[in-house]
């Protein structure tokens, strides 16, 4: 039970933990079912909380991939990520972009390209990256 007290877990994480503890498959499935019935295991809630807790550092693409890696089903992950509005995602990209620009030399001719690559690696779509770049590098 302590495993579930720190943060929500996915079914996949719970199965892996039970397997790691040497619990047989039938007992593990019964435990998973009980945890779900008691409301202690809910992939949808986990996905929403995951997105909410990480939306200021990462874009939708990365958040979606992280959820899939955690074992959340595709549709559940898609729904959780869709709760993040385009405006919120753009604001996050702008804030991250401003901080990153401070560490890139103002004389660097590839400054814009480096920032774009960084934001893409953070999981922001090209559409969001383009909007952020237009704002951070206004045309004269």
Secondary structure as GFF3:
##gff-version 3
##sequence-region A 1 140
A	DSSP	alpha_helix	2	5	.	.	.	ID=ss1
A	DSSP	alpha_helix	11	20	.	.	.	ID=ss2
A	DSSP	alpha_helix	25	37	.	.	.	ID=ss3
A	DSSP	alpha_helix	43	54	.	.	.	ID=ss4
A	DSSP	alpha_helix	60	69	.	.	.	ID=ss5
A	DSSP	alpha_helix	74	82	.	.	.	ID=ss6
A	DSSP	alpha_helix	86	101	.	.	.	ID=ss7
A	DSSP	alpha_helix	111	121	.	.	.	ID=ss8
A	DSSP	alpha_helix	126	136	.	.	.	ID=ss9
###
